[in-house]
Amino acid sequence: MNDDFKLSQPTYTISIPVYNRVYGFKESLDSALSVKECTEILIVDDNSDTNDFEIICKSYNDNRIRYFKNHINLGLFGNWNKGIELAKGDYISILCSDDLINSDIYKLFLEAYSEHLDLDIFFGNFVTFSNSINDSVVHRSFRSGLISALELYTDAINNGPCFPVLSVIKRDKAIQYPFVSKPHSGNDWLWIYTNAHHLKLYASSQTLNYWRRHPNQDAVLSQSVTMDCWPLMFMNISQYLSSKNNWLAGKARRRAKAVILTFLLNDQKNKQENWINRIKKEKNDNYFIKTIYQIVENDLLLKKMLYKSKISPFYYFLGRLIRKIKYYPS
């Protein structure tokens, strides 16, 4: 253990942002309470139409639970930022309201922190479950120890983004680099893959939390909720790698184009113009769609696919070929 390790260990907040959906909340809160070293469990209610969350919190009669309700709705990631602002802990984890957290998370974090007092992010495997952790699936694991931003970016470029939904974050850094609050997409992945080179990262070989999948989940109901921000995310990675003269910058740009190509090919396959219309209509108002539009305008194939009212078989099959040979890696 580092000789400079402080006797006063860092305090830890688990923030649970909530809004209307009570499903899974009690399980999530129970799992947070199982982390005995957690000094605060902060419930941030984004102006729900119900008082159910407050009633459930009061029923525990546990002084670690602090309930706060916004006067206006801030949106999912605006509410995440609110929780970070209100938290009292030196470090914070954001636990989604239907997910589960490992009761040993602080102990595992402390082992890494004792050797690296300047640690900013502590994270584990990316794991999902449906009904219970007995049916959980590991989607991505990382080698244990310090992880460079370049290593994280390389993994995302080669294998696709797959960072765990929950991590232990130094609160000061979360304030310095807030989550993009609007529009709503996979803004948590956008955050880590945009800011990793500003942060000291440490990976655990353990699973720190379990992300629940269920039929009424936003990511299941709408692909755009997850992927609208992906082109911007890959372009941010590309920009950083370009500044380091890293050859992977070009592959990151092609990743961004591959996401858009998939959108447009799906429109053609399904004989609809969902993404085509979205790009045309939202290019001035939606931060993520604006980036998509700018990428399209500088790519001949994507531009042809966007502007032809009926995409010709030539461009459709050319797009499929480019994706198949992984020039635009999917």
Wavefront OBJ file of the C-alpha trace (Angstrom):
o trace
v 0.000 0.000 0.000
v 1.272 3.487 -0.865
v 2.952 5.184 2.124
v 1.071 8.385 1.299
v -2.297 6.653 1.558
v -4.492 8.865 3.692
v -5.958 7.572 6.917
v -9.169 9.347 5.985
v -10.377 7.274 3.039
v -12.326 9.011 0.251
v -16.064 9.283 0.783
v -18.343 7.625 -1.734
v -21.793 8.521 -3.072
v -24.055 6.289 -5.123
v -26.423 8.513 -7.096
v -29.611 6.937 -8.460
v -31.383 9.181 -11.006
v -35.078 8.343 -11.310
v -38.050 9.412 -13.413
v -41.563 7.888 -13.394
v -40.547 4.226 -13.948
v -40.582 2.498 -10.545
v -39.841 -0.919 -12.056
v -36.606 -2.286 -10.579
v -36.017 0.713 -8.306
v -36.352 -1.101 -5.002
v -33.901 -3.792 -6.141
v -31.491 -1.098 -7.249
v -31.765 0.740 -3.929
v -31.314 -2.510 -1.978
v -28.109 -3.235 -3.889
v -26.806 0.284 -3.164
v -27.551 -0.163 0.544
v -25.522 -3.376 0.499
v -22.385 -1.295 -0.151
v -21.645 -0.713 3.532
v -18.807 1.743 2.890
v -21.060 4.037 0.846
v -21.534 7.253 2.833
v -24.472 8.589 0.797
v -27.170 7.168 -1.466
v -28.602 10.093 -3.386
v -31.944 9.680 -5.162
v -32.427 12.455 -7.732
v -36.017 12.503 -8.982
v -36.368 14.335 -12.307
v -39.781 15.805 -11.437
v -41.721 12.529 -11.719
v -45.500 12.505 -11.905
v -45.571 10.229 -8.860
v -44.374 10.403 -5.250
v -43.633 6.672 -5.210
v -39.868 7.146 -5.108
v -40.033 9.400 -2.060
v -42.402 7.007 -0.288
v -40.095 4.059 -0.955
v -37.041 6.000 0.272
v -38.767 7.007 3.509
v -39.860 3.423 4.149
v -36.213 2.394 4.691
v -35.557 4.835 7.522
v -31.847 4.796 6.616
v -29.986 8.072 7.129
v -27.665 7.324 4.215
v -30.575 7.813 1.794
v -31.094 11.399 0.619
v -34.034 12.145 -1.670
v -34.152 15.224 -3.897
v -36.812 16.151 -6.463
v -36.147 18.609 -9.300
v -38.642 21.428 -9.778
v -38.438 20.970 -13.555
v -37.515 18.014 -15.747
v -33.845 18.188 -16.738
v -33.758 15.117 -18.967
v -31.803 11.928 -18.306
v -28.257 13.272 -18.493
v -29.145 16.681 -17.119
v -30.351 14.730 -14.094
v -27.061 12.829 -13.959
v -25.238 16.163 -13.822
v -27.605 17.308 -11.060
v -26.735 14.251 -8.981
v -23.026 14.969 -9.405
v -23.602 18.559 -8.339
v -25.532 17.538 -5.208
v -23.325 14.607 -4.172
v -21.210 14.946 -1.044
v -18.796 12.092 -1.765
v -15.254 12.502 -3.064
v -16.114 9.772 -5.571
v -19.459 8.977 -7.151
v -21.161 6.173 -9.058
v -24.308 6.705 -11.100
v -26.540 3.672 -10.695
v -29.447 3.521 -13.153
v -32.745 3.028 -11.374
v -33.274 -0.598 -12.466
v -29.651 -1.801 -12.337
v -27.655 -3.573 -9.625
v -24.312 -2.738 -8.015
v -21.692 -5.079 -6.535
v -21.621 -4.825 -2.721
v -17.786 -5.036 -2.836
v -17.358 -2.140 -5.252
v -15.804 0.240 -2.713
v -13.378 -2.387 -1.384
v -12.221 -3.133 -4.927
v -11.927 0.575 -5.690
v -9.937 1.200 -2.515
v -7.345 -1.411 -3.475
v -6.650 0.525 -6.683
v -6.913 3.936 -5.013
v -4.360 3.024 -2.316
v -1.763 2.629 -5.068
v -2.971 5.516 -7.251
v -4.235 8.435 -5.174
v -4.795 10.467 -8.351
v -7.242 7.915 -9.772
v -10.134 9.451 -11.734
v -12.106 6.463 -13.062
v -12.405 2.930 -11.689
v -14.418 0.500 -13.827
v -15.062 -3.199 -14.405
v -16.663 -5.521 -16.942
v -19.619 -4.537 -19.103
v -22.355 -6.960 -18.009
v -26.093 -7.153 -18.728
v -28.904 -9.212 -17.238
v -32.639 -9.665 -17.777
v -34.311 -11.190 -14.726
v -31.505 -11.876 -12.269
v -27.713 -11.800 -12.187
v -27.834 -15.571 -12.680
v -28.629 -14.921 -16.359
v -26.016 -12.164 -16.717
v -23.791 -11.931 -19.799
v -20.314 -10.375 -20.000
v -20.056 -8.289 -23.187
v -16.645 -6.745 -22.627
v -13.885 -7.303 -20.106
v -10.693 -5.341 -19.627
v -7.274 -6.349 -18.332
v -6.816 -5.401 -14.686
v -4.718 -2.316 -13.924
v -4.088 1.152 -15.297
v -5.591 1.618 -18.767
v -4.411 4.349 -21.106
v -6.844 6.399 -23.163
v -5.148 5.070 -26.293
v -5.854 1.499 -25.187
v -9.510 2.318 -24.536
v -9.882 4.135 -27.864
v -8.161 1.329 -29.778
v -10.560 -1.187 -28.243
v -13.580 0.920 -29.264
v -12.285 1.367 -32.819
v -11.476 -2.309 -33.328
v -14.312 -3.935 -31.388
v -16.982 -1.237 -31.054
v -17.734 0.855 -27.957
v -18.634 -1.182 -24.893
v -17.807 0.666 -21.685
v -19.578 -0.345 -18.440
v -22.638 1.740 -17.672
v -21.450 2.357 -14.110
v -17.980 3.356 -12.913
v -16.514 5.061 -9.852
v -15.744 8.639 -10.868
v -13.796 11.324 -9.034
v -16.487 13.919 -8.417
v -14.240 16.899 -9.189
v -13.529 15.484 -12.648
v -17.220 14.788 -13.277
v -17.904 18.454 -12.507
v -15.044 19.581 -14.736
v -16.272 17.399 -17.613
v -20.084 17.235 -17.346
v -22.228 14.895 -19.411
v -23.766 16.380 -22.551
v -27.278 16.947 -21.239
v -29.216 17.140 -24.516
v -30.182 15.580 -26.834
v -30.715 12.116 -25.395
v -28.554 9.314 -26.782
v -25.761 7.104 -25.451
v -24.299 10.158 -23.731
v -22.511 8.092 -21.086
v -20.396 6.400 -23.765
v -19.922 9.748 -25.510
v -18.591 11.084 -22.199
v -15.936 8.447 -21.552
v -14.762 8.113 -25.156
v -14.485 11.899 -25.484
v -12.740 12.586 -22.171
v -10.627 9.498 -21.439
v -7.367 11.262 -22.366
v -8.038 13.789 -19.581
v -8.499 11.054 -16.964
v -6.475 8.429 -15.088
v -8.253 5.113 -15.665
v -8.056 1.859 -13.741
v -9.837 -1.346 -14.767
v -10.911 -4.150 -12.477
v -11.274 -7.718 -13.664
v -14.430 -7.897 -11.532
v -18.006 -7.017 -12.424
v -18.947 -3.828 -10.594
v -22.529 -3.533 -11.760
v -25.211 -5.263 -13.794
v -27.110 -3.345 -16.467
v -30.686 -4.576 -16.818
v -32.220 -5.218 -20.236
v -36.015 -5.260 -20.513
v -38.604 -4.728 -23.292
v -39.626 -1.196 -22.223
v -36.068 0.122 -22.120
v -35.269 3.164 -24.272
v -32.295 1.418 -25.885
v -34.573 -1.479 -26.896
v -37.467 0.661 -28.150
v -35.320 3.055 -30.179
v -31.920 2.379 -31.706
v -31.352 6.123 -32.071
v -31.341 6.520 -28.294
v -28.154 4.522 -28.210
v -26.509 5.448 -31.494
v -27.331 9.064 -32.425
v -24.141 10.212 -30.708
v -21.841 7.483 -32.070
v -20.617 9.384 -35.164
v -19.686 12.353 -32.952
v -18.041 9.989 -30.464
v -15.847 8.389 -33.140
v -15.020 11.786 -34.639
v -13.890 13.007 -31.207
v -11.657 9.943 -30.893
v -10.323 10.574 -34.396
v -9.536 14.193 -33.581
v -7.531 13.204 -30.511
v -5.633 10.457 -32.368
v -4.891 12.849 -35.230
v -3.262 15.218 -32.736
v -0.971 12.307 -31.775
v -0.311 11.347 -35.423
v -1.828 7.932 -34.743
v -2.844 5.976 -37.857
v -6.012 4.750 -36.127
v -7.498 8.238 -36.540
v -8.546 7.312 -40.083
v -10.195 4.094 -38.956
v -12.104 6.017 -36.268
v -13.452 8.359 -38.972
v -14.496 5.375 -41.060
v -16.239 3.961 -37.977
v -18.275 7.161 -37.772
v -19.246 6.801 -41.425
v -20.081 3.124 -40.940
v -22.715 4.002 -38.332
v -24.392 6.429 -40.745
v -24.116 3.963 -43.627
v -25.910 1.357 -41.517
v -28.708 3.845 -40.769
v -29.194 4.580 -44.465
v -28.953 0.943 -45.579
v -31.577 -0.020 -43.012
v -33.899 2.633 -44.445
v -33.489 1.167 -47.925
v -33.882 -2.420 -46.723
v -37.069 -1.553 -44.812
v -38.373 0.680 -47.625
v -38.675 3.689 -45.386
v -36.987 7.053 -44.964
v -36.747 7.297 -41.200
v -33.072 8.263 -40.983
v -33.088 10.105 -44.268
v -35.877 12.347 -42.988
v -34.297 12.741 -39.566
v -30.992 13.929 -41.003
v -32.745 16.403 -43.286
v -35.138 17.756 -40.640
v -32.963 17.765 -37.511
v -29.630 18.869 -38.940
v -29.961 22.380 -37.487
v -31.533 21.535 -34.128
v -30.051 18.246 -32.944
v -26.398 18.404 -31.821
v -25.722 14.794 -32.816
v -27.635 14.881 -36.120
v -25.738 18.041 -37.074
v -22.493 16.066 -36.853
v -24.024 13.257 -38.913
v -25.088 15.762 -41.585
v -21.608 17.305 -41.751
v -20.057 13.854 -42.235
v -22.577 12.997 -44.970
v -21.885 16.253 -46.824
v -18.210 15.286 -47.125
v -18.762 11.691 -48.299
v -19.936 11.058 -51.857
v -21.625 7.702 -51.201
v -23.479 8.837 -48.076
v -24.507 12.062 -49.797
v -25.939 10.173 -52.781
v -27.833 7.846 -50.433
v -29.236 10.785 -48.475
v -30.422 12.956 -51.348
v -31.836 10.446 -53.794
v -35.546 10.201 -53.044
v -35.343 6.565 -54.072
v -31.873 5.125 -53.546
v -30.727 3.349 -56.702
v -29.734 -0.311 -56.458
v -26.202 0.746 -57.467
v -25.606 2.879 -54.371
v -27.412 0.426 -52.120
v -25.260 -2.526 -53.185
v -22.132 -0.355 -53.217
v -22.891 0.580 -49.611
v -23.387 -3.064 -48.685
v -20.117 -4.002 -50.376
v -18.180 -1.275 -48.551
v -19.596 -2.475 -45.267
v -18.934 -6.134 -46.093
v -15.246 -5.587 -46.870
v -15.091 -3.483 -43.695
v -13.664 -0.390 -45.360
v -16.298 1.312 -43.238
v -15.939 -1.122 -40.303
v -19.228 -1.972 -38.587
l 1 2 3 4 5 6 7 8 9 10 11 12 13 14 15 16 17 18 19 20 21 22 23 24 25 26 27 28 29 30 31 32 33 34 35 36 37 38 39 40 41 42 43 44 45 46 47 48 49 50 51 52 53 54 55 56 57 58 59 60 61 62 63 64 65 66 67 68 69 70 71 72 73 74 75 76 77 78 79 80 81 82 83 84 85 86 87 88 89 90 91 92 93 94 95 96 97 98 99 100 101 102 103 104 105 106 107 108 109 110 111 112 113 114 115 116 117 118 119 120 121 122 123 124 125 126 127 128 129 130 131 132 133 134 135 136 137 138 139 140 141 142 143 144 145 146 147 148 149 150 151 152 153 154 155 156 157 158 159 160 161 162 163 164 165 166 167 168 169 170 171 172 173 174 175 176 177 178 179 180 181 182 183 184 185 186 187 188 189 190 191 192 193 194 195 196 197 198 199 200 201 202 203 204 205 206 207 208 209 210 211 212 213 214 215 216 217 218 219 220 221 222 223 224 225 226 227 228 229 230 231 232 233 234 235 236 237 238 239 240 241 242 243 244 245 246 247 248 249 250 251 252 253 254 255 256 257 258 259 260 261 262 263 264 265 266 267 268 269 270 271 272 273 274 275 276 277 278 279 280 281 282 283 284 285 286 287 288 289 290 291 292 293 294 295 296 297 298 299 300 301 302 303 304 305 306 307 308 309 310 311 312 313 314 315 316 317 318 319 320 321 322 323 324 325 326 327 328 329 330
